[in-house]
Amino acid sequence: MKTKKDGLISAMEPKLKTAAAARIGMRLEIPADVMIKLPHIELTGNREILIDGVRSISEYGDTQVLLDCGKINVEIIGTSVCINRYLGNEVVVSGVLTEISFS
């Protein structure tokens, strides 16, 4: 039989796991984004973006790319948008990038 306290603990469990992962990462000198599975993003001006931690490509066109990165989605908008590389969980998108948003 579940009690109200059990429900509260279950609801807090993901936050506790995230906080614990961050503390462990700090002690081991591992970047926090790696420990809590956030994507790693590198920009080269407004011409190229590398995103490591991509689960799938949700949408792809010549003006937009939408990437599922687990906890967040990354939307890239621009002109002549092209996926240059898609290996495992790493994606490189190039073009004239005008907007990057997270949801």
trRosetta pair geometry for C-beta under 8 A, 3 or more apart (Angstrom, degrees):
i j d omega theta_ij theta_ji phi_ij phi_ji
2 6 4.5 -125 -157 78 81 139
2 7 6.2 86 159 -51 120 86
3 6 4.9 107 51 1 69 99
3 7 7.4 -129 98 -2 43 86
4 7 5.7 -53 -155 35 36 114
4 8 6.5 37 149 -20 66 104
5 8 5.7 -54 -151 35 34 112
5 9 6.4 33 153 -18 66 104
6 9 5.8 -55 -148 37 32 110
6 10 6.3 33 153 -20 65 106
7 10 5.7 -54 -147 36 31 112
7 11 6.4 30 155 -19 64 106
8 11 5.8 -55 -149 36 31 111
8 12 6.4 21 155 -12 65 110
9 12 5.9 -63 -147 42 31 106
9 13 6.6 57 151 -54 63 91
10 13 5.6 -27 -154 -10 33 122
12 15 5.5 -66 -167 47 61 111
12 16 5.7 60 140 -27 88 107
13 16 5.7 -58 -144 36 30 111
13 17 6.3 31 159 -20 66 105
14 17 5.7 -55 -148 35 32 112
14 18 6.4 33 155 -19 65 105
15 18 5.7 -54 -149 36 33 112
15 19 6.3 31 154 -17 66 106
16 19 5.8 -55 -146 39 31 110
16 20 6.2 31 155 -19 65 108
17 20 5.7 -55 -145 38 29 111
17 21 6.3 32 155 -21 64 106
18 21 5.7 -54 -147 35 29 112
18 22 6.5 31 153 -20 63 104
18 36 5.2 48 -142 -122 87 122
19 22 5.7 -53 -150 34 32 112
19 23 6.6 31 153 -18 65 103
20 23 5.8 -54 -149 35 33 109
20 24 6.4 31 154 -17 66 106
21 24 5.8 -54 -146 38 31 110
21 25 6.2 35 154 -21 64 108
21 35 4.2 161 159 158 99 107
21 36 5.3 137 99 -74 137 74
22 25 5.6 -55 -147 37 29 114
22 26 6.5 33 154 -22 63 102
22 32 5.3 19 -127 -133 87 104
22 35 6.1 155 -84 95 40 141
22 36 6.5 1 -63 -43 85 118
23 26 5.8 -51 -151 31 32 111
23 27 6.7 28 153 -15 64 105
24 27 5.9 -58 -154 37 33 109
24 28 6.2 11 156 -1 68 113
24 30 7.8 -7 118 42 76 121
24 35 6.6 161 74 -139 94 138
25 28 6.0 -68 -141 51 29 97
25 29 7.8 -100 166 72 58 4
25 30 4.2 -97 -146 73 80 93
25 31 6.9 -49 179 91 127 18
25 32 5.4 139 102 -97 151 51
25 34 6.9 151 -128 70 130 90
25 35 3.6 -95 -61 -43 134 149
25 36 8.0 -78 -21 -22 150 79
26 29 7.4 23 -174 -78 29 38
26 32 7.5 16 -59 -76 79 92
30 34 5.5 -100 164 74 101 128
30 35 5.8 113 106 -54 116 102
31 34 4.8 91 72 2 87 105
31 35 7.4 -164 97 -6 47 87
31 40 7.8 69 102 -97 151 115
32 35 5.6 -60 -150 38 39 111
32 36 6.2 1 166 9 75 108
32 38 7.8 18 117 25 77 124
33 36 6.7 -70 -137 53 27 85
33 37 7.9 -84 169 86 55 5
33 38 4.0 -85 -149 66 84 106
33 39 7.3 -53 178 74 122 22
33 40 5.9 129 114 -79 140 76
33 53 7.9 -93 156 -55 106 159
34 37 7.6 22 -176 -77 27 37
34 38 8.0 -67 -44 46 23 73
34 40 7.5 12 -70 -56 79 116
36 71 7.7 5 143 -23 92 160
37 53 6.9 152 -176 -150 63 120
37 70 5.7 -64 140 109 113 164
37 71 6.6 127 99 -15 93 116
38 53 6.7 34 130 165 30 169
38 69 7.5 43 -165 142 48 121
38 70 7.9 -136 -108 72 34 118
38 71 6.3 -56 -98 51 70 131
38 72 7.1 31 -140 15 85 116
39 51 5.3 2 174 -171 133 94
39 52 6.4 155 -163 76 75 46
39 53 3.4 -162 -109 70 65 126
39 54 6.7 50 -115 -59 127 59
39 67 7.9 76 -92 116 163 128
39 69 4.1 -51 -43 -160 127 141
39 70 7.6 161 -46 31 87 100
39 72 7.1 -105 9 63 108 105
39 74 6.6 -70 52 -32 159 136
40 51 7.3 154 78 -156 50 45
40 52 4.3 -8 56 57 101 105
40 53 5.9 122 10 -14 68 118
41 49 6.6 -14 -165 -171 94 102
41 50 7.2 157 -154 83 44 57
41 51 5.2 -5 -104 -105 79 77
41 52 7.8 -156 -69 25 38 68
41 74 7.3 166 -92 -119 133 153
42 49 7.1 159 83 -156 49 53
42 50 4.5 -3 57 54 100 104
43 46 7.6 1 -178 -89 116 38
43 48 7.3 147 -160 87 48 56
43 49 5.3 -18 -104 -104 68 80
43 97 7.9 -129 -141 77 106 153
43 100 7.9 -112 -88 -24 125 159
44 47 5.9 -54 100 66 91 90
44 48 4.2 5 49 60 112 102
44 49 7.5 -154 21 -72 71 37
44 50 7.8 56 -15 -10 100 96
45 48 7.3 57 52 26 81 74
46 78 7.7 163 165 -114 95 136
46 96 6.5 30 126 -164 104 57
46 97 4.8 -148 -177 62 72 84
46 98 7.1 53 -175 -80 127 40
47 94 6.1 6 159 -153 71 86
47 95 7.3 -174 -155 73 51 23
47 96 6.9 -22 -105 -100 62 45
47 97 6.8 -153 -75 8 11 98
48 84 7.6 -18 -132 7 108 142
48 92 6.5 -4 -170 -174 104 95
48 93 7.1 162 -151 86 54 48
48 94 4.6 -16 -99 -102 83 85
48 97 7.7 -162 -36 -15 12 130
49 76 6.2 -156 44 -112 147 140
49 92 7.3 171 86 -150 45 51
49 93 5.2 -7 57 58 93 94
49 94 7.9 180 21 -79 60 44
49 97 6.3 92 -24 -87 113 164
49 100 6.9 140 -95 -95 159 136
50 90 7.0 -6 -173 -170 92 97
50 91 7.5 167 -152 87 47 47
50 92 5.0 -15 -102 -101 76 82
51 54 5.5 81 112 -51 108 109
51 67 6.1 116 95 99 156 169
51 69 6.9 -92 168 -90 125 128
51 74 6.1 -166 -121 64 157 162
51 90 7.2 167 88 -150 49 51
51 91 5.1 -8 59 59 95 92
51 92 7.9 176 21 -81 65 37
51 93 7.5 14 4 3 107 104
52 89 6.4 69 -168 112 60 91
52 90 4.8 -11 -106 -103 75 87
53 69 5.2 52 115 -157 96 101
53 70 6.9 -74 163 10 98 118
53 89 5.7 24 -104 153 13 120
54 57 7.3 24 170 -63 130 66
54 67 4.9 -64 -128 -173 112 121
54 68 7.1 95 -165 71 70 53
54 69 5.6 -56 -104 -95 50 77
54 74 8.0 -82 -100 36 95 121
54 86 7.9 -80 86 -141 145 86
54 89 5.2 167 52 -171 62 64
54 90 6.9 144 23 -90 107 11
54 91 4.8 30 -6 -7 161 115
55 68 4.7 -61 64 106 105 98
55 69 6.4 162 2 -116 88 21
55 70 5.6 123 -33 -54 126 72
55 89 7.0 1 -77 -128 35 99
56 67 7.5 171 89 -156 40 60
56 68 4.7 10 55 46 82 118
57 60 5.4 17 162 -49 126 117
57 65 6.9 -56 -148 -165 102 95
57 66 7.4 110 -172 77 59 57
57 67 6.0 -38 -110 -106 57 69
57 68 7.6 -140 -73 14 10 83
57 83 7.3 -29 -107 -85 148 155
57 86 7.1 -42 -40 -125 129 142
57 91 7.2 130 -77 -104 102 148
58 66 4.3 -59 70 105 108 105
58 67 6.7 -180 10 -103 91 13
58 68 5.2 103 -46 -36 108 96
58 73 6.9 -15 4 -141 149 121
59 64 6.3 -8 117 117 117 107
59 65 6.9 177 92 -150 70 32
59 66 3.9 43 38 28 98 112
60 64 7.7 -163 -138 98 22 65
60 65 5.4 19 -113 -117 68 78
60 66 7.7 -122 -57 31 51 67
60 83 6.5 -37 -140 -23 129 126
61 64 5.1 25 52 50 102 79
61 65 7.5 -160 36 -69 55 54
61 81 7.2 56 93 69 55 118
62 79 7.7 12 147 -162 87 47
62 80 6.5 -22 -175 -113 94 27
62 81 5.8 145 -178 47 34 78
62 82 7.6 6 -127 -68 67 70
63 77 6.4 12 157 -155 77 74
63 78 6.7 -161 -155 74 55 35
63 79 6.4 -8 -112 -101 80 45
63 81 5.9 122 -123 11 11 120
64 75 6.8 -18 -162 -169 99 93
64 76 6.9 151 -154 82 48 56
64 77 5.2 -9 -101 -104 80 73
64 81 6.5 132 -20 49 13 161
65 75 7.4 165 85 -153 50 47
65 76 4.6 -2 55 55 95 105
65 81 5.8 -152 -22 157 101 133
65 83 6.6 128 -112 -66 144 97
65 91 7.9 -173 158 154 143 141
65 93 5.3 -141 35 -116 158 146
66 73 6.2 3 -175 176 91 116
66 74 7.5 164 -154 84 46 47
66 75 5.0 -10 -106 -105 78 80
66 76 7.8 -164 -74 23 36 67
67 73 6.6 161 81 -162 50 65
67 74 4.6 -10 58 59 105 94
67 75 7.7 -170 21 -76 69 35
67 76 7.5 34 -5 -4 106 103
67 91 6.2 -155 -110 43 141 156
68 73 5.7 -31 -105 -107 50 86
69 72 5.4 -11 70 73 109 72
69 73 6.5 158 21 -106 83 28
69 74 5.6 47 -14 -9 129 103
72 102 5.1 -8 180 -167 132 102
72 103 6.7 142 -162 72 79 32
73 102 7.0 151 75 -156 52 51
73 103 5.0 -18 56 63 103 86
74 100 6.8 -13 -170 -168 94 92
74 101 7.6 156 -155 80 48 42
74 102 6.0 -18 -101 -101 64 72
75 99 7.6 -11 111 117 94 97
75 100 7.1 160 83 -155 56 43
75 101 4.7 -11 58 59 105 91
75 102 7.7 -163 19 -73 79 26
75 103 7.1 31 -11 3 113 107
76 81 6.5 150 117 -141 104 135
76 93 5.3 109 94 106 166 160
76 97 6.1 -51 -169 -133 101 109
76 99 7.5 158 -157 89 37 59
76 100 5.6 -5 -105 -106 69 78
77 81 7.5 -87 -154 -59 24 147
77 97 7.5 104 77 -156 41 64
77 98 5.8 -59 105 65 86 90
77 99 4.2 0 55 59 111 103
77 100 7.7 -161 24 -70 73 37
77 101 7.7 21 -2 3 110 102
78 81 5.0 124 65 -69 92 101
78 95 4.7 145 102 108 127 116
78 96 5.0 -175 179 90 115 55
78 97 4.2 -85 -62 -109 146 34
78 98 4.7 147 -104 4 71 80
78 99 7.2 -176 -60 27 69 64
79 95 6.1 -169 86 169 41 112
79 96 4.7 -1 54 55 90 110
79 98 7.3 54 -8 -20 79 118
80 95 4.3 176 93 -139 70 98
80 96 6.1 65 44 9 100 87
81 93 6.3 -3 -167 -178 91 109
81 94 7.7 162 -147 86 46 36
81 95 4.0 -93 -91 4 42 162
81 97 7.4 85 -102 -90 96 71
82 93 7.0 157 79 -157 39 62
82 94 5.5 -23 63 64 91 81
82 95 5.6 136 10 -57 75 101
83 86 5.6 15 164 -44 127 110
83 91 6.3 -54 -143 -163 105 101
83 92 7.2 114 -165 77 58 54
83 93 5.6 -37 -100 -100 58 74
84 92 4.5 -50 63 99 104 106
84 93 7.0 172 8 -105 85 18
84 94 5.2 46 -34 0 122 113
85 90 6.9 -15 119 116 108 95
85 91 6.9 170 90 -149 66 36
85 92 4.2 37 41 29 99 111
86 90 7.5 175 -145 90 33 55
86 91 5.2 9 -106 -109 75 81
86 92 7.9 -133 -59 28 50 66
87 90 5.2 -9 66 60 82 100
93 97 7.4 97 114 -85 106 121
97 100 6.8 20 171 -51 120 97
